[in-house]
Amino acid sequence: MEQSKYLGNGFMSGLLSEIMIDQQVREFRKRTLYKEIDEALAVKNKEKFLMLTNELKELLTYEITETG
């Protein structure tokens, strides 16, 4: 009985860790995208700008649908 309590707790800890890591990876990617978008604008690279802004839109849409 005692062992299953710890297994369940470990599962929840692992799940929460995975959620937090996923969130941090998305935040890092957003910061990188904003920086790359600024650079694309600075050099007037329309193709790269459109590609990066589309990726950013997808990321933001994912976050909205995941967090409700």
Phi and psi restraints in degrees (range 20) as a CNS / XPLOR table:
assign (resid 1 and name C) (resid 2 and name N)
       (resid 2 and name CA) (resid 2 and name C) 1.0 -61.9 20.0 2
assign (resid 2 and name N) (resid 2 and name CA)
       (resid 2 and name C) (resid 3 and name N) 1.0 -39.2 20.0 2
assign (resid 2 and name C) (resid 3 and name N)
       (resid 3 and name CA) (resid 3 and name C) 1.0 -65.2 20.0 2
assign (resid 3 and name N) (resid 3 and name CA)
       (resid 3 and name C) (resid 4 and name N) 1.0 -41.1 20.0 2
assign (resid 3 and name C) (resid 4 and name N)
       (resid 4 and name CA) (resid 4 and name C) 1.0 -65.5 20.0 2
assign (resid 4 and name N) (resid 4 and name CA)
       (resid 4 and name C) (resid 5 and name N) 1.0 -30.9 20.0 2
assign (resid 4 and name C) (resid 5 and name N)
       (resid 5 and name CA) (resid 5 and name C) 1.0 -61.9 20.0 2
assign (resid 5 and name N) (resid 5 and name CA)
       (resid 5 and name C) (resid 6 and name N) 1.0 -43.1 20.0 2
assign (resid 5 and name C) (resid 6 and name N)
       (resid 6 and name CA) (resid 6 and name C) 1.0 -71.2 20.0 2
assign (resid 6 and name N) (resid 6 and name CA)
       (resid 6 and name C) (resid 7 and name N) 1.0 -36.2 20.0 2
assign (resid 6 and name C) (resid 7 and name N)
       (resid 7 and name CA) (resid 7 and name C) 1.0 -63.4 20.0 2
assign (resid 7 and name N) (resid 7 and name CA)
       (resid 7 and name C) (resid 8 and name N) 1.0 -42.9 20.0 2
assign (resid 7 and name C) (resid 8 and name N)
       (resid 8 and name CA) (resid 8 and name C) 1.0 -64.4 20.0 2
assign (resid 8 and name N) (resid 8 and name CA)
       (resid 8 and name C) (resid 9 and name N) 1.0 -40.7 20.0 2
assign (resid 8 and name C) (resid 9 and name N)
       (resid 9 and name CA) (resid 9 and name C) 1.0 -65.4 20.0 2
assign (resid 9 and name N) (resid 9 and name CA)
       (resid 9 and name C) (resid 10 and name N) 1.0 -40.0 20.0 2
assign (resid 9 and name C) (resid 10 and name N)
       (resid 10 and name CA) (resid 10 and name C) 1.0 -64.3 20.0 2
assign (resid 10 and name N) (resid 10 and name CA)
       (resid 10 and name C) (resid 11 and name N) 1.0 -37.9 20.0 2
assign (resid 10 and name C) (resid 11 and name N)
       (resid 11 and name CA) (resid 11 and name C) 1.0 -62.1 20.0 2
assign (resid 11 and name N) (resid 11 and name CA)
       (resid 11 and name C) (resid 12 and name N) 1.0 -46.1 20.0 2
assign (resid 11 and name C) (resid 12 and name N)
       (resid 12 and name CA) (resid 12 and name C) 1.0 -64.8 20.0 2
assign (resid 12 and name N) (resid 12 and name CA)
       (resid 12 and name C) (resid 13 and name N) 1.0 -40.9 20.0 2
assign (resid 12 and name C) (resid 13 and name N)
       (resid 13 and name CA) (resid 13 and name C) 1.0 -62.1 20.0 2
assign (resid 13 and name N) (resid 13 and name CA)
       (resid 13 and name C) (resid 14 and name N) 1.0 -42.7 20.0 2
assign (resid 13 and name C) (resid 14 and name N)
       (resid 14 and name CA) (resid 14 and name C) 1.0 -63.4 20.0 2
assign (resid 14 and name N) (resid 14 and name CA)
       (resid 14 and name C) (resid 15 and name N) 1.0 -41.5 20.0 2
assign (resid 14 and name C) (resid 15 and name N)
       (resid 15 and name CA) (resid 15 and name C) 1.0 -65.1 20.0 2
assign (resid 15 and name N) (resid 15 and name CA)
       (resid 15 and name C) (resid 16 and name N) 1.0 -45.2 20.0 2
assign (resid 15 and name C) (resid 16 and name N)
       (resid 16 and name CA) (resid 16 and name C) 1.0 -63.7 20.0 2
assign (resid 16 and name N) (resid 16 and name CA)
       (resid 16 and name C) (resid 17 and name N) 1.0 -38.9 20.0 2
assign (resid 16 and name C) (resid 17 and name N)
       (resid 17 and name CA) (resid 17 and name C) 1.0 -62.5 20.0 2
assign (resid 17 and name N) (resid 17 and name CA)
       (resid 17 and name C) (resid 18 and name N) 1.0 -43.3 20.0 2
assign (resid 17 and name C) (resid 18 and name N)
       (resid 18 and name CA) (resid 18 and name C) 1.0 -62.6 20.0 2
assign (resid 18 and name N) (resid 18 and name CA)
       (resid 18 and name C) (resid 19 and name N) 1.0 -42.1 20.0 2
assign (resid 18 and name C) (resid 19 and name N)
       (resid 19 and name CA) (resid 19 and name C) 1.0 -62.5 20.0 2
assign (resid 19 and name N) (resid 19 and name CA)
       (resid 19 and name C) (resid 20 and name N) 1.0 -44.2 20.0 2
assign (resid 19 and name C) (resid 20 and name N)
       (resid 20 and name CA) (resid 20 and name C) 1.0 -66.3 20.0 2
assign (resid 20 and name N) (resid 20 and name CA)
       (resid 20 and name C) (resid 21 and name N) 1.0 -40.5 20.0 2
assign (resid 20 and name C) (resid 21 and name N)
       (resid 21 and name CA) (resid 21 and name C) 1.0 -64.4 20.0 2
assign (resid 21 and name N) (resid 21 and name CA)
       (resid 21 and name C) (resid 22 and name N) 1.0 -44.0 20.0 2
assign (resid 21 and name C) (resid 22 and name N)
       (resid 22 and name CA) (resid 22 and name C) 1.0 -58.9 20.0 2
assign (resid 22 and name N) (resid 22 and name CA)
       (resid 22 and name C) (resid 23 and name N) 1.0 -43.5 20.0 2
assign (resid 22 and name C) (resid 23 and name N)
       (resid 23 and name CA) (resid 23 and name C) 1.0 -63.4 20.0 2
assign (resid 23 and name N) (resid 23 and name CA)
       (resid 23 and name C) (resid 24 and name N) 1.0 -42.4 20.0 2
assign (resid 23 and name C) (resid 24 and name N)
       (resid 24 and name CA) (resid 24 and name C) 1.0 -66.2 20.0 2
assign (resid 24 and name N) (resid 24 and name CA)
       (resid 24 and name C) (resid 25 and name N) 1.0 -38.4 20.0 2
assign (resid 24 and name C) (resid 25 and name N)
       (resid 25 and name CA) (resid 25 and name C) 1.0 -63.6 20.0 2
assign (resid 25 and name N) (resid 25 and name CA)
       (resid 25 and name C) (resid 26 and name N) 1.0 -42.9 20.0 2
assign (resid 25 and name C) (resid 26 and name N)
       (resid 26 and name CA) (resid 26 and name C) 1.0 -63.8 20.0 2
assign (resid 26 and name N) (resid 26 and name CA)
       (resid 26 and name C) (resid 27 and name N) 1.0 -42.1 20.0 2
assign (resid 26 and name C) (resid 27 and name N)
       (resid 27 and name CA) (resid 27 and name C) 1.0 -62.2 20.0 2
assign (resid 27 and name N) (resid 27 and name CA)
       (resid 27 and name C) (resid 28 and name N) 1.0 -42.5 20.0 2
assign (resid 27 and name C) (resid 28 and name N)
       (resid 28 and name CA) (resid 28 and name C) 1.0 -62.5 20.0 2
assign (resid 28 and name N) (resid 28 and name CA)
       (resid 28 and name C) (resid 29 and name N) 1.0 -44.1 20.0 2
assign (resid 28 and name C) (resid 29 and name N)
       (resid 29 and name CA) (resid 29 and name C) 1.0 -64.2 20.0 2
assign (resid 29 and name N) (resid 29 and name CA)
       (resid 29 and name C) (resid 30 and name N) 1.0 -39.3 20.0 2
assign (resid 29 and name C) (resid 30 and name N)
       (resid 30 and name CA) (resid 30 and name C) 1.0 -60.9 20.0 2
assign (resid 30 and name N) (resid 30 and name CA)
       (resid 30 and name C) (resid 31 and name N) 1.0 -46.5 20.0 2
assign (resid 30 and name C) (resid 31 and name N)
       (resid 31 and name CA) (resid 31 and name C) 1.0 -60.2 20.0 2
assign (resid 31 and name N) (resid 31 and name CA)
       (resid 31 and name C) (resid 32 and name N) 1.0 -42.0 20.0 2
assign (resid 31 and name C) (resid 32 and name N)
       (resid 32 and name CA) (resid 32 and name C) 1.0 -64.1 20.0 2
assign (resid 32 and name N) (resid 32 and name CA)
       (resid 32 and name C) (resid 33 and name N) 1.0 -42.9 20.0 2
assign (resid 32 and name C) (resid 33 and name N)
       (resid 33 and name CA) (resid 33 and name C) 1.0 -62.5 20.0 2
assign (resid 33 and name N) (resid 33 and name CA)
       (resid 33 and name C) (resid 34 and name N) 1.0 -44.4 20.0 2
assign (resid 33 and name C) (resid 34 and name N)
       (resid 34 and name CA) (resid 34 and name C) 1.0 -59.0 20.0 2
assign (resid 34 and name N) (resid 34 and name CA)
       (resid 34 and name C) (resid 35 and name N) 1.0 -42.1 20.0 2
assign (resid 34 and name C) (resid 35 and name N)
       (resid 35 and name CA) (resid 35 and name C) 1.0 -65.3 20.0 2
assign (resid 35 and name N) (resid 35 and name CA)
       (resid 35 and name C) (resid 36 and name N) 1.0 -44.9 20.0 2
assign (resid 35 and name C) (resid 36 and name N)
       (resid 36 and name CA) (resid 36 and name C) 1.0 -67.6 20.0 2
assign (resid 36 and name N) (resid 36 and name CA)
       (resid 36 and name C) (resid 37 and name N) 1.0 -34.2 20.0 2
assign (resid 36 and name C) (resid 37 and name N)
       (resid 37 and name CA) (resid 37 and name C) 1.0 -64.7 20.0 2
assign (resid 37 and name N) (resid 37 and name CA)
       (resid 37 and name C) (resid 38 and name N) 1.0 -44.0 20.0 2
assign (resid 37 and name C) (resid 38 and name N)
       (resid 38 and name CA) (resid 38 and name C) 1.0 -59.2 20.0 2
assign (resid 38 and name N) (resid 38 and name CA)
       (resid 38 and name C) (resid 39 and name N) 1.0 -42.3 20.0 2
assign (resid 38 and name C) (resid 39 and name N)
       (resid 39 and name CA) (resid 39 and name C) 1.0 -65.4 20.0 2
assign (resid 39 and name N) (resid 39 and name CA)
       (resid 39 and name C) (resid 40 and name N) 1.0 -41.1 20.0 2
assign (resid 39 and name C) (resid 40 and name N)
       (resid 40 and name CA) (resid 40 and name C) 1.0 -63.3 20.0 2
assign (resid 40 and name N) (resid 40 and name CA)
       (resid 40 and name C) (resid 41 and name N) 1.0 -39.1 20.0 2
assign (resid 40 and name C) (resid 41 and name N)
       (resid 41 and name CA) (resid 41 and name C) 1.0 -65.2 20.0 2
assign (resid 41 and name N) (resid 41 and name CA)
       (resid 41 and name C) (resid 42 and name N) 1.0 -41.5 20.0 2
assign (resid 41 and name C) (resid 42 and name N)
       (resid 42 and name CA) (resid 42 and name C) 1.0 -61.5 20.0 2
assign (resid 42 and name N) (resid 42 and name CA)
       (resid 42 and name C) (resid 43 and name N) 1.0 -36.7 20.0 2
assign (resid 42 and name C) (resid 43 and name N)
       (resid 43 and name CA) (resid 43 and name C) 1.0 -98.7 20.0 2
assign (resid 43 and name N) (resid 43 and name CA)
       (resid 43 and name C) (resid 44 and name N) 1.0 6.3 20.0 2
assign (resid 43 and name C) (resid 44 and name N)
       (resid 44 and name CA) (resid 44 and name C) 1.0 56.7 20.0 2
assign (resid 44 and name N) (resid 44 and name CA)
       (resid 44 and name C) (resid 45 and name N) 1.0 45.5 20.0 2
assign (resid 44 and name C) (resid 45 and name N)
       (resid 45 and name CA) (resid 45 and name C) 1.0 -96.6 20.0 2
assign (resid 45 and name N) (resid 45 and name CA)
       (resid 45 and name C) (resid 46 and name N) 1.0 90.7 20.0 2
assign (resid 45 and name C) (resid 46 and name N)
       (resid 46 and name CA) (resid 46 and name C) 1.0 -62.6 20.0 2
assign (resid 46 and name N) (resid 46 and name CA)
       (resid 46 and name C) (resid 47 and name N) 1.0 -42.6 20.0 2
assign (resid 46 and name C) (resid 47 and name N)
       (resid 47 and name CA) (resid 47 and name C) 1.0 -61.2 20.0 2
assign (resid 47 and name N) (resid 47 and name CA)
       (resid 47 and name C) (resid 48 and name N) 1.0 -47.1 20.0 2
assign (resid 47 and name C) (resid 48 and name N)
       (resid 48 and name CA) (resid 48 and name C) 1.0 -66.3 20.0 2
assign (resid 48 and name N) (resid 48 and name CA)
       (resid 48 and name C) (resid 49 and name N) 1.0 -40.6 20.0 2
assign (resid 48 and name C) (resid 49 and name N)
       (resid 49 and name CA) (resid 49 and name C) 1.0 -57.4 20.0 2
assign (resid 49 and name N) (resid 49 and name CA)
       (resid 49 and name C) (resid 50 and name N) 1.0 -47.9 20.0 2
assign (resid 49 and name C) (resid 50 and name N)
       (resid 50 and name CA) (resid 50 and name C) 1.0 -64.5 20.0 2
assign (resid 50 and name N) (resid 50 and name CA)
       (resid 50 and name C) (resid 51 and name N) 1.0 -41.0 20.0 2
assign (resid 50 and name C) (resid 51 and name N)
       (resid 51 and name CA) (resid 51 and name C) 1.0 -62.3 20.0 2
assign (resid 51 and name N) (resid 51 and name CA)
       (resid 51 and name C) (resid 52 and name N) 1.0 -46.4 20.0 2
assign (resid 51 and name C) (resid 52 and name N)
       (resid 52 and name CA) (resid 52 and name C) 1.0 -68.4 20.0 2
assign (resid 52 and name N) (resid 52 and name CA)
       (resid 52 and name C) (resid 53 and name N) 1.0 -41.1 20.0 2
assign (resid 52 and name C) (resid 53 and name N)
       (resid 53 and name CA) (resid 53 and name C) 1.0 -67.6 20.0 2
assign (resid 53 and name N) (resid 53 and name CA)
       (resid 53 and name C) (resid 54 and name N) 1.0 -32.8 20.0 2
assign (resid 53 and name C) (resid 54 and name N)
       (resid 54 and name CA) (resid 54 and name C) 1.0 -65.2 20.0 2
assign (resid 54 and name N) (resid 54 and name CA)
       (resid 54 and name C) (resid 55 and name N) 1.0 -41.8 20.0 2
assign (resid 54 and name C) (resid 55 and name N)
       (resid 55 and name CA) (resid 55 and name C) 1.0 -63.5 20.0 2
assign (resid 55 and name N) (resid 55 and name CA)
       (resid 55 and name C) (resid 56 and name N) 1.0 -41.2 20.0 2
assign (resid 55 and name C) (resid 56 and name N)
       (resid 56 and name CA) (resid 56 and name C) 1.0 -62.9 20.0 2
assign (resid 56 and name N) (resid 56 and name CA)
       (resid 56 and name C) (resid 57 and name N) 1.0 -42.7 20.0 2
assign (resid 56 and name C) (resid 57 and name N)
       (resid 57 and name CA) (resid 57 and name C) 1.0 -59.7 20.0 2
assign (resid 57 and name N) (resid 57 and name CA)
       (resid 57 and name C) (resid 58 and name N) 1.0 -43.7 20.0 2
assign (resid 57 and name C) (resid 58 and name N)
       (resid 58 and name CA) (resid 58 and name C) 1.0 -62.0 20.0 2
assign (resid 58 and name N) (resid 58 and name CA)
       (resid 58 and name C) (resid 59 and name N) 1.0 -42.6 20.0 2
assign (resid 58 and name C) (resid 59 and name N)
       (resid 59 and name CA) (resid 59 and name C) 1.0 -64.0 20.0 2
assign (resid 59 and name N) (resid 59 and name CA)
       (resid 59 and name C) (resid 60 and name N) 1.0 -44.6 20.0 2
assign (resid 59 and name C) (resid 60 and name N)
       (resid 60 and name CA) (resid 60 and name C) 1.0 -66.7 20.0 2
assign (resid 60 and name N) (resid 60 and name CA)
       (resid 60 and name C) (resid 61 and name N) 1.0 -38.7 20.0 2
assign (resid 60 and name C) (resid 61 and name N)
       (resid 61 and name CA) (resid 61 and name C) 1.0 -63.1 20.0 2
assign (resid 61 and name N) (resid 61 and name CA)
       (resid 61 and name C) (resid 62 and name N) 1.0 -42.9 20.0 2
assign (resid 61 and name C) (resid 62 and name N)
       (resid 62 and name CA) (resid 62 and name C) 1.0 -58.9 20.0 2
assign (resid 62 and name N) (resid 62 and name CA)
       (resid 62 and name C) (resid 63 and name N) 1.0 -45.5 20.0 2
assign (resid 62 and name C) (resid 63 and name N)
       (resid 63 and name CA) (resid 63 and name C) 1.0 -63.1 20.0 2
assign (resid 63 and name N) (resid 63 and name CA)
       (resid 63 and name C) (resid 64 and name N) 1.0 -39.9 20.0 2
assign (resid 63 and name C) (resid 64 and name N)
       (resid 64 and name CA) (resid 64 and name C) 1.0 -65.0 20.0 2
assign (resid 64 and name N) (resid 64 and name CA)
       (resid 64 and name C) (resid 65 and name N) 1.0 -43.9 20.0 2
assign (resid 64 and name C) (resid 65 and name N)
       (resid 65 and name CA) (resid 65 and name C) 1.0 -71.3 20.0 2
assign (resid 65 and name N) (resid 65 and name CA)
       (resid 65 and name C) (resid 66 and name N) 1.0 -30.8 20.0 2
assign (resid 65 and name C) (resid 66 and name N)
       (resid 66 and name CA) (resid 66 and name C) 1.0 -76.5 20.0 2
assign (resid 66 and name N) (resid 66 and name CA)
       (resid 66 and name C) (resid 67 and name N) 1.0 -35.6 20.0 2
assign (resid 66 and name C) (resid 67 and name N)
       (resid 67 and name CA) (resid 67 and name C) 1.0 -94.1 20.0 2
assign (resid 67 and name N) (resid 67 and name CA)
       (resid 67 and name C) (resid 68 and name N) 1.0 -12.7 20.0 2
